[in-house]
Amino acid sequence: MICSWDGESGEIIFPMIGHTNKINCIAATENGNYIYTASNDCTVRQWNIKNGACEAIFKFADPVSVVRIHPTLNMMFTASWDKMVRIVDLEANKVTKSFVASKEAIKAMIVTEKYIFVAGCDPIIRGFSLETGECKLY
């Protein structure tokens, strides 16, 4: 469960209930209208921050460890235990690209204007160009 709190009173405004397993990550859109939660139940859920409604559910085959929203594109990036990064077009609500991004489960990911950086259970940070897909090891 995720709760929206009133910052002044400390009261719960509304709970956001829907995941059936541990929530691993929360990301917000730049405009603050939505949050996205990644879970061990193999889903990412899109929540309307104004009313607490779950407006979309993205189902995957493995637990999702990280979700990130691109700062300017209408894209969501997910990283999973299956070593994959998936790019979701939020306008079309579908995966437009997926690729193996690690040799082990991915536990952390940063998305910038031009790059995706992933890290996890192996001791290597990998950086991928959003433009070319080229990978560099760090």
Backbone bond lengths (Angstrom), bond angles and torsions (degrees), N, CA, C in turn:
res aa  C-N    CA-C-N  psi(-1)  N-CA   C-N-CA  omega(-1)  CA-C   N-CA-C  phi
1 M - - - 1.442 - - 1.531 108.72 -
2 I 1.303 114.90 140.94 1.462 122.51 173.75 1.527 105.28 -117.79
3 C 1.305 116.76 141.95 1.458 119.97 -179.78 1.515 110.64 -120.99
4 S 1.317 115.02 141.48 1.460 122.00 170.64 1.521 106.69 -95.86
5 W 1.335 115.54 127.76 1.461 121.23 -175.85 1.517 110.71 -113.96
6 D 1.311 115.91 146.99 1.449 121.92 170.83 1.526 106.82 -80.89
7 G 1.325 116.71 119.02 1.459 121.67 -175.57 1.517 113.98 -63.11
8 E 1.306 117.95 -28.87 1.468 120.95 -177.97 1.530 112.30 -85.34
9 S 1.323 116.68 -47.54 1.471 119.55 -175.60 1.525 112.59 -89.21
10 G 1.331 116.66 -22.39 1.459 119.88 -176.02 1.519 113.56 79.34
11 E 1.321 117.12 6.30 1.458 122.08 -179.84 1.528 110.58 -82.17
12 I 1.328 115.17 148.78 1.466 120.31 173.82 1.520 108.18 -72.84
13 I 1.331 116.21 127.39 1.468 120.82 176.86 1.528 108.67 -81.03
14 F 1.342 115.98 -51.75 1.457 120.83 175.08 1.523 109.05 -161.69
15 P 1.335 116.55 149.03 1.466 120.44 173.35 1.521 109.33 -88.44
16 M 1.312 115.39 151.97 1.465 121.26 173.98 1.526 105.86 -115.82
17 I 1.321 115.34 103.41 1.460 122.05 -173.56 1.518 109.46 -114.43
18 G 1.341 116.95 134.83 1.457 119.13 178.05 1.517 113.63 177.62
19 H 1.327 117.70 -37.64 1.461 119.13 179.25 1.528 109.87 -66.19
20 T 1.318 115.34 148.87 1.464 120.99 -179.62 1.523 112.29 -108.29
21 N 1.331 117.16 5.85 1.457 121.72 178.34 1.522 107.98 -151.23
22 K 1.317 116.47 -177.97 1.465 124.14 -176.21 1.525 112.26 -53.71
23 I 1.336 116.29 137.16 1.465 122.31 173.26 1.523 107.89 -90.77
24 N 1.328 116.57 126.62 1.461 122.16 -175.16 1.519 114.32 -98.22
25 C 1.331 116.73 -26.24 1.463 118.94 -172.02 1.525 110.01 -159.16
26 I 1.331 115.00 147.88 1.467 121.85 174.79 1.525 107.91 -129.06
27 A 1.330 117.07 135.79 1.466 122.11 175.56 1.523 108.30 -133.95
28 A 1.325 116.14 150.42 1.466 121.33 -179.56 1.517 110.42 -120.37
29 T 1.338 115.11 153.91 1.452 120.00 173.44 1.521 109.13 -76.19
30 E 1.317 116.43 159.08 1.469 121.41 -179.83 1.533 112.05 -59.08
31 N 1.340 116.44 -37.26 1.466 119.80 -178.12 1.534 112.70 -81.19
32 G 1.328 116.74 -7.30 1.452 120.63 176.93 1.516 115.11 76.94
33 N 1.332 118.35 10.67 1.461 120.48 -178.75 1.526 113.56 -80.48
34 Y 1.332 116.66 -25.96 1.463 120.87 -175.95 1.525 110.90 -134.54
35 I 1.331 114.19 150.06 1.451 119.92 165.19 1.520 107.34 -121.75
36 Y 1.313 115.50 155.29 1.455 123.45 179.21 1.515 107.89 -124.21
37 T 1.328 116.73 135.14 1.452 121.28 179.97 1.523 109.92 -121.53
38 A 1.332 115.81 135.04 1.465 122.61 178.12 1.519 108.13 -106.87
39 S 1.337 116.68 141.10 1.457 119.32 -171.24 1.525 113.30 -140.79
40 N 1.335 113.60 160.81 1.467 120.36 172.33 1.523 111.98 -69.34
41 D 1.335 118.34 -8.52 1.475 120.17 176.28 1.531 111.57 -81.84
42 C 1.339 116.23 11.24 1.469 123.58 175.83 1.529 113.07 71.17
43 T 1.321 116.68 24.04 1.457 119.57 178.05 1.522 111.38 -128.37
44 V 1.328 113.61 158.98 1.460 122.87 164.20 1.520 104.76 -119.34
45 R 1.337 115.48 132.53 1.459 120.30 179.98 1.527 110.02 -115.23
46 Q 1.331 115.14 139.70 1.465 122.28 175.92 1.522 107.51 -100.95
47 W 1.355 116.02 122.71 1.458 122.30 -177.81 1.522 110.41 -113.61
48 N 1.332 116.04 134.25 1.457 121.30 173.05 1.521 107.24 -79.27
49 I 1.306 117.71 117.04 1.456 122.18 -173.63 1.532 112.59 -71.80
50 K 1.333 116.66 -18.88 1.468 119.78 -178.99 1.535 113.23 -79.97
51 N 1.370 115.81 -31.01 1.466 117.92 -177.29 1.534 113.98 -128.48
52 G 1.341 117.66 -4.39 1.460 121.25 177.81 1.512 115.28 80.31
53 A 1.327 117.55 5.42 1.464 120.55 -177.95 1.526 111.14 -76.13
54 C 1.334 116.02 139.09 1.456 121.36 171.56 1.523 106.50 -83.01
55 E 1.339 116.17 113.40 1.465 120.18 -173.15 1.518 113.64 -99.75
56 A 1.339 117.43 -15.16 1.465 120.09 177.11 1.521 108.86 -156.59
57 I 1.330 115.05 146.13 1.465 121.82 175.16 1.524 107.18 -127.12
58 F 1.326 115.69 126.47 1.467 122.31 177.31 1.524 106.76 -107.95
59 K 1.338 117.43 117.67 1.466 122.68 -174.95 1.525 109.59 -101.69
60 F 1.339 115.04 133.86 1.461 122.03 178.76 1.524 109.13 -126.27
61 A 1.326 117.07 172.05 1.462 121.72 -176.74 1.526 113.05 -82.72
62 D 1.322 117.99 -24.44 1.460 122.32 -176.53 1.525 110.00 -126.88
63 P 1.345 116.83 162.24 1.464 119.42 175.42 1.530 111.55 -55.47
64 V 1.317 115.54 142.34 1.459 122.08 -179.02 1.525 107.91 -101.99
65 S 1.349 116.10 119.32 1.455 119.89 -176.56 1.515 113.29 -89.56
66 V 1.339 117.37 -30.77 1.462 120.25 -175.35 1.527 109.94 -140.81
67 V 1.333 115.30 142.52 1.458 121.74 170.40 1.526 106.99 -132.05
68 R 1.331 116.32 136.76 1.466 122.54 177.37 1.527 107.89 -137.24
69 I 1.327 114.77 148.08 1.454 121.54 176.49 1.522 107.32 -110.48
70 H 1.340 116.99 129.66 1.466 120.26 179.53 1.519 108.56 -64.21
71 P 1.341 117.59 137.45 1.469 120.46 -174.37 1.530 115.36 -63.51
72 T 1.335 118.91 -26.30 1.468 119.22 -178.49 1.529 113.72 -126.20
73 L 1.313 117.59 -28.57 1.462 120.39 177.87 1.526 109.03 -85.55
74 N 1.291 117.71 155.18 1.461 121.86 178.09 1.524 108.75 -87.35
75 M 1.356 115.20 60.82 1.457 121.75 -174.77 1.518 110.67 -129.03
76 M 1.330 114.92 144.07 1.450 122.50 174.50 1.528 107.53 -113.51
77 F 1.328 116.18 139.93 1.458 122.67 178.38 1.521 108.03 -117.20
78 T 1.332 116.39 130.72 1.456 119.98 176.89 1.521 109.23 -121.18
79 A 1.332 115.89 148.70 1.464 122.24 174.52 1.520 107.00 -128.93
80 S 1.337 115.05 139.40 1.460 119.39 -170.94 1.515 113.03 -130.64
81 W 1.326 112.90 171.81 1.461 120.05 176.04 1.531 111.06 -64.94
82 D 1.329 118.02 -21.10 1.465 120.97 -179.37 1.527 112.81 -81.49
83 K 1.350 117.20 11.26 1.467 125.02 175.66 1.532 113.27 75.33
84 M 1.302 116.75 9.61 1.461 121.57 -174.83 1.524 112.00 -100.16
85 V 1.342 114.94 146.70 1.461 122.39 164.84 1.516 105.86 -108.44
86 R 1.315 115.36 134.57 1.463 120.93 177.23 1.524 108.38 -122.55
87 I 1.329 114.95 138.79 1.455 121.37 178.76 1.523 106.94 -110.84
88 V 1.335 115.58 123.42 1.462 121.79 -176.69 1.520 109.11 -112.64
89 D 1.322 116.17 126.04 1.459 122.18 172.34 1.525 106.37 -77.28
90 L 1.315 117.70 113.68 1.459 120.79 -175.37 1.523 113.06 -74.31
91 E 1.309 117.50 -20.31 1.466 120.35 175.71 1.531 110.00 -71.46
92 A 1.339 115.52 -44.44 1.466 121.11 -179.00 1.528 112.39 -89.47
93 N 1.338 117.47 -11.68 1.464 122.83 -176.62 1.524 112.71 54.70
94 K 1.342 115.51 45.81 1.464 118.26 177.26 1.523 110.69 -147.12
95 V 1.331 114.63 155.12 1.460 121.66 177.39 1.521 108.32 -71.59
96 T 1.335 116.30 125.14 1.458 120.39 179.45 1.524 112.20 -102.96
97 K 1.341 116.85 -19.58 1.459 120.31 179.62 1.514 108.36 -157.25
98 S 1.334 115.91 144.62 1.459 120.94 172.83 1.517 108.06 -146.25
99 F 1.331 115.35 147.40 1.455 119.50 179.73 1.526 110.37 -156.90
100 V 1.351 114.93 152.53 1.460 120.67 175.12 1.522 106.54 -72.18
101 A 1.339 116.88 123.78 1.452 121.19 -173.81 1.523 112.84 -116.68
102 S 1.333 117.53 -1.20 1.453 120.40 -177.25 1.521 109.80 -157.75
103 K 1.326 115.77 165.13 1.472 120.12 175.80 1.519 111.67 -92.40
104 E 1.331 116.37 -12.35 1.465 122.96 178.41 1.531 108.37 -133.78
105 A 1.311 116.41 177.00 1.468 121.01 178.95 1.524 110.48 -56.71
106 I 1.330 116.17 139.37 1.466 121.58 179.45 1.528 108.32 -88.97
107 K 1.321 115.55 129.53 1.465 121.18 -178.86 1.525 112.93 -114.14
108 A 1.349 117.65 -18.66 1.464 120.87 -178.18 1.517 109.63 -143.77
109 M 1.343 116.58 147.14 1.456 121.15 179.29 1.527 108.60 -153.68
110 I 1.332 115.60 139.28 1.459 122.69 172.95 1.520 107.15 -123.02
111 V 1.319 116.98 135.44 1.462 121.91 176.85 1.526 106.86 -117.94
112 T 1.345 115.76 124.14 1.459 121.26 176.41 1.525 108.11 -112.00
113 E 1.315 116.08 -173.55 1.469 119.77 178.25 1.529 111.98 -57.48
114 K 1.343 117.02 -36.43 1.468 120.08 -172.26 1.521 115.42 -120.65
115 Y 1.342 118.41 -11.39 1.459 120.13 -172.72 1.520 112.64 -137.86
116 I 1.332 114.12 157.02 1.459 123.42 168.57 1.523 105.71 -118.14
117 F 1.318 117.23 129.05 1.455 122.07 174.88 1.521 107.67 -115.49
118 V 1.345 116.16 130.88 1.461 120.53 179.28 1.524 109.80 -126.06
119 A 1.321 115.14 149.81 1.460 122.36 176.10 1.521 106.96 -149.11
120 G 1.327 114.33 159.20 1.450 116.92 -179.35 1.496 113.64 -168.42
121 C 1.308 114.91 -130.20 1.457 121.03 -173.72 1.523 113.64 -81.25
122 D 1.319 118.43 -9.77 1.464 119.71 172.11 1.531 108.17 -103.37
123 P 1.344 118.64 158.74 1.476 120.78 -171.26 1.529 114.81 -83.82
124 I 1.319 117.61 34.47 1.465 121.02 -176.52 1.523 109.40 -127.05
125 I 1.335 116.06 136.45 1.466 121.54 170.23 1.515 106.65 -99.02
126 R 1.316 116.16 128.95 1.460 121.02 179.72 1.523 108.94 -112.00
127 G 1.333 115.51 135.42 1.455 121.65 176.96 1.512 109.66 -114.82
128 F 1.322 117.04 130.90 1.465 122.47 -179.44 1.517 109.77 -118.81
129 S 1.321 116.10 131.96 1.458 121.49 175.86 1.530 108.63 -73.74
130 L 1.328 117.68 129.08 1.458 120.34 176.20 1.522 111.67 -68.06
131 E 1.320 116.05 -27.35 1.461 120.61 -178.21 1.523 112.35 -78.44
132 T 1.343 117.10 -48.10 1.470 120.62 -173.02 1.521 113.93 -108.06
133 G 1.335 118.37 -18.95 1.450 121.65 -174.69 1.516 113.66 82.15
134 E 1.331 116.90 -3.12 1.459 121.23 -179.37 1.522 110.11 -59.40
135 C 1.345 115.11 140.09 1.455 121.33 -178.79 1.525 111.17 -110.80
136 K 1.317 116.24 136.74 1.461 122.28 173.29 1.517 107.86 -123.68
137 L 1.331 116.00 141.96 1.469 121.83 178.21 1.505 109.71 -97.99
138 Y 1.322 116.65 141.28 1.461 121.38 -179.74 1.523 109.42 -125.67
